[in-house]
Amino acid sequence: MKLCVALDLPTFEDNIALAKELKAYDIWLKVGFRSYIRDGKKILEELKAINPKFDIFLDLKLYDIPNTMADAAEEISKLGVSMFNVHASSGTVAMQTVMERLKDIKNAPIVLAVTALTSFDDDNFKAIYHEDINKKALQFAKDAYVTGINGVVCSAHESRMIKENTDNAFLTLTPGIRPFGEDAGDQKRVADITMAKKELVDFIVVGRPIYKSKNPKEIVQRILSNLSL
């Protein structure tokens, strides 16, 4: 299991300072909407300058018509990131078109499909998708799997179920991780490290418990120590 630290801080300088503090660790870094819209390609280049071994997950959740998604995926592949994501609800044609576009690109990024956002509870999810979270998340994962997508973004609650119905090598990345039982904030389907391990999660995303800590290095070290147990 790998740790992915979310760089969701208010300024470019804050994110860079956190990355510099964590540069000695074998971790992934997640750059999402806020940071990428504000800072663009500059933040990706600066993170690589801090530590060329940093793997970067560009969390933009592509959702559009198939060809537009494929165009965006091709451009993302030129940015030097290791992973990005799309929405599984964009459909199998869109996901297949993305993977077809990337197939001949050397060192193409890992592509994940978002199933159900971890901010959803059952009632809010059902109001939009008219099905239970577990049932629909599994269907989204199966759809992604048959298109050649590398894995999914899901909650830890669905990870094992998805692997059992696709393949153990099908990656699961889980946001909403509160490693040591911290406050859930606006997340609804959260989990700690123990549960993530039990549910065979491949990547855990941790943001606020790290960057709101007075000693982010200490929290990262504690997480990595727990992952190695």
N, C-alpha and C positions, 0 to 999 in steps of 0.2 A: 504494500500500500504506500502511495506517495502523498506527501503533503503539498497542497497548492494554497499559497497565501494570497488572499484577495487584496489588491491595491485599490481600495475604495476611499482613499483619504481626500480631504477637501481641496488640496493643491498639488500641483506637480512636484513642488519642493518637498512636501510631506511624503509623497510616495517614494521619491528618490532617496530621501533620508532613511526610510524604512528598509528599502532594498539594500542600501549600503550597510545598514546595521546587520542584515541577514546574509550578506554576500558569501560568508564562509560555509553556509549550509547547503546540503543537497536537496533543494526544494524547487517546486514550480511556482511561478507567479501568475496571477490572474489579472488581466487588464480588461475592465468592463466598459460599459457605455459612458459613464461619467468621465473616467480618465481618458478614454480614447477620443471622445468628442472634444474634450477640452485640449488635450495635448497631442493628439494625432500620432503620426509615425515617430515623432521626437521621443516619446516616452519609451517606445520599443527599442530604439537605438541606444538611448541612455542606459536602459536596463542591461543590455548586452555589453555595453562598455564597462559597467560595474563588474559584471561577471559573465564572460562569454558562455559559461556552462549553464546559466539560467535557462530553463525551459519556460516558454511563455504560452499561456492559454489566453487567446483573444476571445473574450466572451461577448459576442455581438448578436447572437441568436438570429441568424439570417432567416427572413420569412418574406417571400415575394414570389413572383411567377418563376417557373423553373429556369429559364435562360438568364434572367437577371440574377438569380441566386448563384448560378454557375459562373457568371461573369465576376461577381463579387468574390466567390471562392478562389477563382484564378488570381485575382489581385491580392487577396490575403496570402496566397502561397508565395508571393514575392516579398513579403514583409519579414520573413525569417522567423515566424512564430512556429511553435511545435504543435499547436492544437487550436481549433476553433469549433464553433458549434452552429447548428441550424435548428429550426423548429421542426419536430417530427410531424406536427399538424400541417406543415406545408405540403405533405403528401408524398407518396412513393415516387411519383414521376419527378418531382423537384429534387428529392434526395438522390435518385438515380442519376439525374442530369448532372448534379454536383460531382458525384463520384466518377462519372464518365469523363468529365472535364479534367479531373485531377489525375487520372490514371497514368498518363504519360509524363507527369511532372516529377522530376527527380527530387527526392526527399520531401514529398508532399506532406503537409501537416496531417495529423490525426484529425478525423472529423467525428464529432459527437452530435447526437440529435436530442433535443430537449423534449422530455415526455410531459411531466406535469410540474410546474413551478412549485418549489417547496413553501412558498407563501400561501398556497391554496389549502384550505381545509375541505372536507368532503362536501359540505353544502355549497360553498362558493364554486368549487370545481364543477359540481353537478349542474349548477345554474347555467354554466357556459357550454359544457360538453355533454350534458344529459346522460352521464354514466358515472359509476363509482370511480374514484381515483385509481384504485388498484387494477381494475379491469381495463380501463382506458390506457393507463400507463403501460401495461403489458402489451396491449394491442399496438400502441405507438412504437414500442421497442421491437416487436416482431416485424412491423413494417420497415423500420430502419434496418434491421438485420438483413432482410432479404435484398435490400438495395446495395449492400456492401459498405454501409456506414460502419465505422469502427467501434462504436459504442453509444451509450446514452448518458444524458444528465437526468438523474432521478433522485428520489429521496432514498436514504438507507433502508427504509421500510420496504422498498420494492426491489432492491438490488439482487438478492438471492433468487427471488422468484423470476426475475428477468433472465438471469444466467441459466437457471434450470430449464427455461423455455426457449433459449437460443443456443448459447455456447458459453462455456466457462471463460473462453478467451475474449468474449464480447465485453468491452470495457464498461464499467460504471463509474461515474463521477458524481459525488453527492455534495451539494451545498447544504446549508443549514446544520453544519456540524458545530456543536458546542462541546469541545473536547472533554471538559471536566465539569459538565453540568451547568454552564453559565446561563444567563438569562436568554430566552429565545428571541426577544425583540419582535420584529415583524414576521418572523418565520413561524410556520405552524407545524410542519412535520420535521422535527429536529431529531438529532441522535448524538450520542457521545462516541468516543473511540471504540469502546468495548462493543457496542452494537454494530458499528461500521465493520469491525473485524468479523464479527459473527455473520454478518450479511455479505461478506466477500467483496466489499467495496474496493475498487482499484485506486481511486483518487478521492481524498477528502479536501473540501474547500473550507478554509477557516479565515475569517476576516476580523470582525470586531473583537473576539477574545484575544487576538494578537495585537492589533494596532491600537486598541484602547487600553492596553496594559501599560503600566509604568515601566515594565521591562520586557519588551517583545522578544528579545533573545532568550530569556528564561522560559517563556511560554513555548516558543518554537522548540527549544531543547527538550522540554518536558514532553511535548507531543511526539517528537522523533524518538525519544527514549521509549515511549509507550508503544509506538508502531513497531519497534524492533523486538518487543517482548514475545 
